[in-house]
Amino acid sequence: SPGSGEATTAFVPITPMRAIQHDDHHEEEHIPFFGPFGKGFIEDLKTKLPWYFSDIKDGFNLKALITVLYLFWGVIANAVAFGSLLGDNTDGYMGATETLLATAALGMLYPLLCGQPLTIMGATGPIAAYIIALKNLGDAVGVKFLPLYAWSGIFLS
């Protein structure tokens, strides 16, 4: 009884997932697996083209400028620091200049080609440690560093 101080629990039946029926037809069922190359991109471009200019115009404000400058200095500091570390440990095969150029090129190409504009590309500690270990491995087995680094990059991608 409720006044006796004992806890009471209500029984709630659990419905199995297969018993839940969905009558909705998803759009994915009607999308063909193969189609003309670039058709989806062109349709997306036609749909969103009216808003491109306003999106770019809205991005020019003080808050965006401050964010860009903050990221620029954060990324350039990383590139120079890890670039000088790589320059010292790879006998000059890779250095601050190469790291800066790679960070700049990938920072522009990756968001454009992959559709992920907030990804920051750049050198990190684990990548620097991997490159240094790869250089030492190449020296130990008598293999040139740059071909070994290129082939390891192709293999890992």
SULHU-V459770 format. One record per residue. N is the residue number from 1. PSI is psi in radians with two decimals (* if undefined). Layout:
# SULHU-V459770
n->N psi->PSI
n->N psi->PSI
This chain:
# SULHU-V459770
n->1 psi->2.62
n->2 psi->-0.50
n->3 psi->-0.07
n->4 psi->-0.15
n->5 psi->-0.08
n->6 psi->2.49
n->7 psi->2.40
n->8 psi->2.51
n->9 psi->2.53
n->10 psi->2.52
n->11 psi->2.15
n->12 psi->2.01
n->13 psi->2.49
n->14 psi->2.23
n->15 psi->2.22
n->16 psi->2.61
n->17 psi->-0.58
n->18 psi->-0.27
n->19 psi->-0.29
n->20 psi->2.12
n->21 psi->2.39
n->22 psi->2.12
n->23 psi->-0.02
n->24 psi->2.44
n->25 psi->2.15
n->26 psi->2.62
n->27 psi->-0.47
n->28 psi->-0.46
n->29 psi->-0.42
n->30 psi->-0.01
n->31 psi->2.17
n->32 psi->2.58
n->33 psi->-0.68
n->34 psi->2.60
n->35 psi->-3.10
n->36 psi->2.49
n->37 psi->2.23
n->38 psi->0.11
n->39 psi->-0.77
n->40 psi->-0.68
n->41 psi->-0.75
n->42 psi->-0.71
n->43 psi->-0.73
n->44 psi->-0.71
n->45 psi->-0.77
n->46 psi->-0.66
n->47 psi->-0.71
n->48 psi->-0.06
n->49 psi->-0.69
n->50 psi->-0.40
n->51 psi->-0.13
n->52 psi->-0.86
n->53 psi->-0.76
n->54 psi->-0.60
n->55 psi->-0.74
n->56 psi->-0.75
n->57 psi->-0.70
n->58 psi->-0.42
n->59 psi->-0.25
n->60 psi->1.54
n->61 psi->3.06
n->62 psi->-0.68
n->63 psi->-0.72
n->64 psi->-0.70
n->65 psi->-0.75
n->66 psi->-0.71
n->67 psi->-0.75
n->68 psi->-0.77
n->69 psi->-0.70
n->70 psi->-0.83
n->71 psi->-0.66
n->72 psi->-0.88
n->73 psi->-0.58
n->74 psi->-0.71
n->75 psi->-0.70
n->76 psi->-0.60
n->77 psi->-0.76
n->78 psi->-0.80
n->79 psi->-0.73
n->80 psi->-0.76
n->81 psi->-0.91
n->82 psi->-0.51
n->83 psi->-0.74
n->84 psi->-0.61
n->85 psi->-0.77
n->86 psi->-0.64
n->87 psi->-0.71
n->88 psi->-0.61
n->89 psi->-0.12
n->90 psi->0.35
n->91 psi->0.59
n->92 psi->0.05
n->93 psi->-0.65
n->94 psi->2.39
n->95 psi->-2.81
n->96 psi->-0.67
n->97 psi->-0.83
n->98 psi->-0.69
n->99 psi->-0.71
n->100 psi->-0.79
n->101 psi->-0.75
n->102 psi->-0.73
n->103 psi->-0.73
n->104 psi->-0.81
n->105 psi->-0.83
n->106 psi->-0.54
n->107 psi->-0.43
n->108 psi->-0.70
n->109 psi->-0.75
n->110 psi->-0.83
n->111 psi->-0.60
n->112 psi->-0.73
n->113 psi->-0.47
n->114 psi->-0.14
n->115 psi->0.41
n->116 psi->1.44
n->117 psi->-0.27
n->118 psi->0.05
n->119 psi->2.22
n->120 psi->2.07
n->121 psi->2.38
n->122 psi->3.03
n->123 psi->2.49
n->124 psi->2.97
n->125 psi->-0.86
n->126 psi->-0.65
n->127 psi->-0.75
n->128 psi->-0.73
n->129 psi->-0.69
n->130 psi->-0.78
n->131 psi->-0.73
n->132 psi->-0.75
n->133 psi->-0.66
n->134 psi->-0.69
n->135 psi->-0.79
n->136 psi->-0.65
n->137 psi->-0.76
n->138 psi->-0.72
n->139 psi->-0.66
n->140 psi->-0.61
n->141 psi->0.00
n->142 psi->0.58
n->143 psi->2.46
n->144 psi->2.48
n->145 psi->-0.88
n->146 psi->-0.76
n->147 psi->-0.68
n->148 psi->-0.73
n->149 psi->-0.72
n->150 psi->-0.80
n->151 psi->-0.60
n->152 psi->-0.62
n->153 psi->-0.71
n->154 psi->-0.74
n->155 psi->-0.71
n->156 psi->-0.32
n->157 psi->*
